[in-house]
Amino acid sequence: MRRALRSLAACGLVAGGLAACGGPGGPPPDAVEAAEAVAASAAPADEATPVVVFRPLSRLVPPGEVRVINGEPVRPRDWPAMVGAVIEVRDRNDRVVERSICTGTLVGPRVMLTAAHCVDGGKDKPELPVRIELDGAAVDARCRMHAAYAAAPKPATRTPRDSADYALCLLGLDLQALDAYRTLEFESIDRDTSPDRLNWVLVTGYGCTEVAFNEQCEPVFGPAKASLLAGNAAISRRPSPGPERNYLQTRSATSSDAALCPGDSGGPLLTGATLQDQTASRRIVAVNSSIAVPRCSAVGLTSRYSALATSDFRTWSDRWIADSGRPTVCGVNKRPGEFPCRA
């Protein structure tokens, strides 16, 4: 999520350790594309493979209410199933050389949903190792990117490799075995509501809150904030055949409309709830994926989300569930409102 600024800053300042300023083979000259998280393949070969460590946002976000771009409060306790990760790439001397941020959602006692590019170890390489650190426990997770994403070539710019930008992660421990999570209600996936029926959605994220432009009209994202943010947005474009086959889009018509920012990757796009009624019955309809930034303007930022009610996700997630021993996935093999799934 972000708030637009008129201030200028030097090109090269990046949020969460990354941003894109275009380049050969990149977007048209009137737009600059920026993925919210950098794939490990972007790191030099002599750097160690990072471990992606997710922690509950309720632990990462300071106590009390957090205000978002239109002044409405967001309470971390209303979102206990959301987790955030600071991904650090270290060299062989254990020095941090790159840092990025991602978001994920627990959708079952042993399952997390996030963006594929958050765990992308590089073309023809395994997914990055993932760990979820909870109260009193560190749980390893094995993630799998969508097959179409894994097979896609690495782009020239730091954008997701494919619109099937989702990953499911199997936790090595059932969270209900932990006292602190025994009564946790997990968020539910909606694979059935056609994108054609979606109009207004709730955008969520843990990334930066600002975007400005330097003297060359290139975007400069402000630093990530330790805040859980949310905002209402209208669907401006739905999936279409070809490279955009899984993408939902929202477009900020004004400089204060909700939009994704680096760090929001992997977080949920929801229906049912609104900024004014965040605790309403809500469903995850897509995963935060990427943004396109018009040159020298905070008006017209396009946010892209990988939709879940597509044949790509349904077929792949069914296979993943079968291959993973059929863990509970709320909204898929367990109905919303049926414990441990949130109503």
Buried (B, 14 or more C-beta within 10 A) or exposed (E): BBBBBEEEBEBEBBBBBBBBBBEEEBBEEEBBBBBBBBBBBBBEEEBBBBBBBBBBBBEBBEEEEBEBBBEBEBBBEBBBBBBBBBBBBBBEEEEEBBBBBBBBBBBBBBBBBBBBBBBBBBEEEBBBBBBBBBEEEEBBBBBBBBBBBBEBEBBEBBBBBBBBBBBBBBBEBBBBEBEEBEEBBBBBBBBEBEBEEBEEBBBBBBBBBBBBBBEEBBBBBBBBBEBBBBBBBBBBBBBEEEEBBBBBBBBBEEBBBBBBBBBBBBBBBBBBBBBEEBEEEBBBBBBBBBBBBBBBBBEBBBBBBBBBBBEBBBEBBBEBBEEBEEBBBBBBEBEBEEEBBBE
